[in-house]
């Protein structure tokens, strides 16, 4: 065991030891924040990509007037959801809670079908957009946290 006692000769060492937990917590939060931004951006990009599911006509109009039908191609069970209205895409968000939790998913304003897309229903297989995105970027999430921790430790030297 190493003992460090406060004194004029090791004042710099004591300051380093007292500030280290705060700096590491900040570094983890920064890593979570960078990862959350990447998760949201990647999921949004995947949702905009072409889909290979069933195709059908969608009639969307302004103030009750129908426009010409638009061909919509839905997502297949192995793909992220396709975009029709954009409500689900706009609800995708993340939150960093302390230095232990990164929450990624649909925010409070999410349409109720966000849960159906993730878990599926009796008539629709799960699309699992959040799970799929996290698994795809898990190495990048670890890397973001490692980078921020290294920066914090190097900055303390």
JOCOR-V83820 format. One record per residue. N is the residue number from 1. PHI is phi in whole degrees, -180 to 180 (999 if undefined). PSI is psi as a letter, one per 30 degrees, with the letter a starting at -180 (none if undefined). NEAR is the number of other ideal C-beta (glycine too) atoms within 8 Angstrom. Layout:
{{N,PHI,PSI,NEAR} {N,PHI,PSI,NEAR}}
//
This chain:
{{1,999,k,2} {2,-105,k,3} {3,-114,k,4} {4,-119,k,8} {5,-107,k,5} {6,-64,k,6} {7,180,l,6} {8,-67,f,4} {9,-76,f,4} {10,-127,h,10} {11,-61,e,9} {12,-64,e,6} {13,-65,e,8} {14,-64,e,10} {15,-62,e,8} {16,-58,e,9} {17,-67,e,8} {18,-72,e,6} {19,-86,f,9} {20,-56,e,9} {21,-59,e,6} {22,-66,e,7} {23,-65,e,12} {24,-68,e,12} {25,-62,e,9} {26,-62,e,9} {27,-65,e,13} {28,-63,e,12} {29,-62,e,11} {30,-63,e,9} {31,-63,e,15} {32,-63,e,14} {33,-63,e,9} {34,-62,e,10} {35,-67,e,14} {36,-61,e,13} {37,-62,e,9} {38,-67,e,12} {39,-62,e,14} {40,-63,e,12} {41,-63,e,8} {42,-66,e,11} {43,-65,e,13} {44,-62,e,10} {45,-64,e,8} {46,-64,e,12} {47,-68,f,13} {48,-79,f,6} {49,-69,l,7} {50,-60,k,4} {51,-112,l,10} {52,-128,g,7} {53,-85,a,10} {54,-66,k,5} {55,-111,k,7} {56,-156,l,7} {57,-87,k,7} {58,-121,k,9} {59,-105,j,8} {60,-124,k,5} {61,-138,l,8} {62,-106,k,5} {63,51,h,4} {64,83,f,4} {65,-89,k,6} {66,-80,k,4} {67,-94,a,9} {68,-63,k,3} {69,-66,k,7} {70,-115,k,9} {71,-78,k,8} {72,-115,k,10} {73,-108,j,10} {74,-75,l,10} {75,-85,k,11} {76,-84,l,8} {77,-57,f,7} {78,-93,g,3} {79,-121,l,12} {80,-71,l,11} {81,-61,k,10} {82,-82,l,11} {83,-101,k,9} {84,-113,d,6} {85,-96,f,5} {86,91,f,7} {87,-64,e,8} {88,-66,e,16} {89,-60,e,9} {90,-71,f,7} {91,-86,f,12} {92,-70,k,12} {93,-155,l,9} {94,-143,l,11} {95,-145,k,7} {96,-102,k,11} {97,-115,j,7} {98,66,b,6} {99,-113,g,7} {100,-125,f,4} {101,-136,k,7} {102,-118,j,11} {103,-99,k,8} {104,-128,k,11} {105,168,a,11} {106,-92,k,10} {107,-80,a,8} {108,-63,f,3} {109,-84,g,5} {110,-67,k,11} {111,-67,l,7} {112,-63,f,6} {113,-76,f,7} {114,-60,e,12} {115,-68,e,8} {116,-66,e,10} {117,-65,e,12} {118,-75,e,13} {119,-102,f,7} {120,87,l,8} {121,-136,a,6} {122,-70,f,3} {123,-110,f,3} {124,-138,k,7} {125,-71,l,5} {126,-64,k,9} {127,-93,f,13} {128,47,h,8} {129,-64,e,14} {130,-74,e,11} {131,-61,e,8} {132,-62,e,11} {133,-70,e,14} {134,-63,e,11} {135,-64,e,7} {136,-66,e,7} {137,-107,g,12} {138,-59,e,8} {139,-68,e,6} {140,-68,e,9} {141,-63,e,14} {142,-60,e,8} {143,-63,e,8} {144,-59,e,13} {145,-68,e,13} {146,-59,e,9} {147,-60,e,9} {148,-68,e,13} {149,-65,e,12} {150,-63,e,8} {151,-61,e,9} {152,-65,e,12} {153,-71,e,10} {154,-70,e,7} {155,-69,f,7} {156,-85,f,9} {157,-71,none,4}}
//
